[in-house]
Amino acid sequence: MKQKNWVLWLLVVLFLASEIFLFSANRQKDAAISSLSEAKQQVEQLQSQLDQIKASNTESQVAEISRLRAENQDLPKLRAQVTQLQAQNQKLTQQFQSTLTAAQKQQDELQQLSAENQQVRAAAQQSNADAERNECINNLRQIDAAKNQWALEYNKPAGAVPTEQDIAPYIKLDANGNLPRCPSGGIYTINAVGVPPTCSIPGHALP
C-alpha cells in the first residue's frame, strides 16, 4: 500500500514538473515571438531608411553627374589656362633663380667688402696705435732729456728724483702748461736720474 502511494506521489510530482516546464516554455516562446516581432519592425524601419538613402544617393549622383558634365564642357579651356599658368610659372621660376643668383653674388661681394673693411679698420687701428706709441716714446725722450738737463744744471747725482715742476722749464709744455701726456691715456713716471721715464701702457717704452 505504501509503495502505491509513493508511486502516486511520484506521478503527481512528475506531472507538476511537466506543467511547470510547459509553462516556462510557453513564456519563453511568447518572449521569443515578441522579440521576433520587434526585430521585424526594426528590419522594416531599416529597410525604409535604406530605401530613402538609396533614393537620396541616386538624386545626389544625378546632380553630381550633371555638375561634372557641365564642368567637363569647360575642360579644354581649363587645360589651356593650366598650360599658360605652367609656362608663366616656369618663367617666374627662371627669373627667381636669376634673382637668387644675383643676390648670392651680391652677398658674396658684401662679405668680401666686409672682410676688406675689417682688414682696413684693423690696419688703421694698428697704424693709430703705432702713431700713438711713437708719440708717447717721443714724449718720454723729451722728459728724459729735460730730466738730464735739470740734473746737469743743478748738479744732481744719479738717483735724484725730479718733480714735474723741476723739469717743466726744460721741456715744451702743452696748451694748458702741463707736461706732454700719453695719447693713449697712459700715466708717466719720471723716475730718478739715470733711470729712463716710463709709461703705464705696455709697449710704450724707450728703446
C-alpha positions in Angstrom: 0.0 0.0 0.0 2.8 2.4 0.9 4.5 1.6 -2.4 1.5 2.5 -4.4 1.2 5.8 -2.5 4.8 6.5 -3.2 4.3 5.8 -6.9 1.2 8.0 -6.9 3.1 10.9 -5.3 5.9 10.4 -7.8 3.5 10.7 -10.7 2.0 13.8 -9.2 5.4 15.4 -8.8 6.3 14.5 -12.4 3.0 15.9 -13.6 3.6 19.2 -11.7 7.1 19.4 -13.1 5.9 18.9 -16.6 3.3 21.6 -16.2 5.9 24.0 -14.8 8.2 23.1 -17.7 5.4 23.7 -20.3 4.5 27.0 -18.6 8.2 28.1 -18.8 8.5 27.0 -22.4 5.3 28.9 -23.3 6.6 32.1 -21.7 9.9 31.7 -23.5 8.1 31.2 -26.7 5.9 34.3 -26.1 9.0 36.3 -25.4 10.7 35.0 -28.5 7.7 35.9 -30.6 7.6 39.4 -29.1 11.4 39.8 -29.8 10.9 38.5 -33.3 8.1 41.0 -33.8 10.2 43.9 -32.6 13.1 42.7 -34.7 10.8 42.5 -37.7 9.7 46.1 -37.1 13.3 47.3 -36.8 14.1 45.5 -40.1 11.2 47.2 -41.7 12.3 50.6 -40.4 15.9 50.0 -41.5 14.7 48.9 -44.9 12.6 52.1 -45.2 15.7 54.1 -44.2 17.8 52.2 -46.7 15.3 53.0 -49.4 15.4 56.6 -48.5 19.2 56.7 -48.5 19.2 55.0 -51.9 16.8 57.5 -53.3 18.8 60.3 -51.8 22.1 58.9 -53.2 20.5 58.5 -56.6 19.5 62.1 -56.6 22.9 63.2 -55.4 24.6 61.1 -58.0 22.4 62.5 -60.8 23.2 66.1 -59.6 26.9 65.3 -59.3 27.0 63.8 -62.8 25.2 66.8 -64.2 27.7 69.1 -62.5 30.7 67.1 -63.8 29.3 67.2 -67.3 28.9 70.9 -67.0 32.5 71.2 -65.8 33.8 68.9 -68.5 32.4 71.3 -71.1 34.9 73.8 -69.9 37.8 71.3 -69.6 39.6 72.3 -72.8 39.5 75.9 -71.7 40.8 74.9 -68.3 43.6 72.9 -69.8 44.7 75.9 -71.9 44.7 78.0 -68.7 46.7 75.4 -66.9 49.2 75.3 -69.7 49.5 79.0 -69.7 49.9 79.1 -65.9 52.6 76.4 -66.1 54.5 78.5 -68.7 54.2 81.6 -66.5 55.3 79.6 -63.5 58.4 78.3 -65.4 59.2 81.8 -66.5 58.9 83.1 -62.9 61.0 80.3 -61.6 63.8 81.2 -64.1 63.5 84.9 -63.1 63.6 83.9 -59.4 66.6 81.7 -60.0 68.4 84.6 -61.8 67.5 87.0 -59.0 68.7 84.5 -56.4 72.0 84.0 -58.2 72.5 87.8 -58.4 71.6 88.2 -54.7 74.1 85.4 -53.8 76.7 87.2 -55.9 76.0 90.5 -54.1 76.1 88.7 -50.8 79.5 87.3 -51.6 80.7 90.7 -52.7 79.3 92.2 -49.4 81.1 89.6 -47.4 84.3 90.3 -49.3 83.9 94.1 -48.8 83.2 93.5 -45.1 86.3 91.4 -44.7 88.3 94.1 -46.5 86.8 96.8 -44.3 87.7 94.8 -41.3 91.3 94.5 -42.5 91.4 98.2 -43.3 89.9 99.0 -39.9 92.4 96.7 -38.2 95.3 98.3 -40.1 94.0 101.8 -39.3 93.8 100.8 -35.6 97.2 99.3 -35.7 98.5 102.4 -37.5 96.9 104.7 -35.0 98.3 102.6 -32.1 101.7 102.8 -33.7 101.4 106.5 -34.1 100.3 107.0 -30.5 103.1 104.7 -29.4 105.7 106.7 -31.3 104.3 110.0 -30.0 104.4 108.6 -26.4 108.1 107.4 -26.9 108.9 110.9 -28.2 107.4 112.4 -25.1 109.4 110.1 -22.9 112.6 111.2 -24.8 111.7 114.8 -24.1 111.1 114.1 -20.4 114.3 112.1 -20.2 116.3 114.9 -21.9 114.7 117.5 -19.6 115.5 115.5 -16.5 119.1 115.1 -17.6 119.4 118.8 -18.3 117.9 119.6 -14.9 120.4 117.3 -13.2 123.3 118.8 -15.1 122.3 122.4 -14.3 121.7 121.7 -10.6 124.5 119.1 -10.2 122.1 116.4 -9.2 123.6 113.0 -8.6 122.3 109.8 -10.1 119.2 108.6 -8.1 117.8 112.2 -7.6 114.1 112.3 -8.5 112.8 115.5 -10.0 109.2 116.7 -10.0 107.2 117.9 -12.9 107.8 121.5 -11.8 111.6 120.8 -11.8 111.7 119.7 -15.4 109.0 121.9 -16.8 111.4 124.7 -17.8 113.4 122.3 -20.0 110.5 120.8 -22.0 107.8 122.0 -24.4 104.6 122.2 -22.4 101.1 121.6 -23.9 98.5 124.3 -24.3 97.5 124.0 -20.7 101.0 124.4 -19.4 101.4 120.8 -18.5 104.0 118.2 -19.4 103.2 116.1 -22.5 100.7 113.3 -21.9 100.5 109.9 -23.4 97.9 110.0 -26.3 96.7 106.5 -25.3 95.9 107.7 -21.8 98.9 106.2 -20.1 100.5 107.7 -17.0 104.1 108.8 -17.0 106.6 108.1 -14.2 109.6 110.5 -14.3 111.8 108.2 -12.2 115.3 109.1 -10.9 118.2 110.5 -12.8 119.8 107.7 -14.7 116.6 105.7 -14.9 114.5 106.2 -18.1 111.0 107.6 -17.6 108.2 105.0 -18.1 104.6 104.9 -19.3 101.9 102.7 -17.9 100.8 101.4 -21.3 102.6 98.2 -22.3 105.0 98.7 -25.2 105.3 102.4 -24.6 108.9 102.5 -23.5 112.2 104.0 -24.5 114.3 101.6 -26.5 
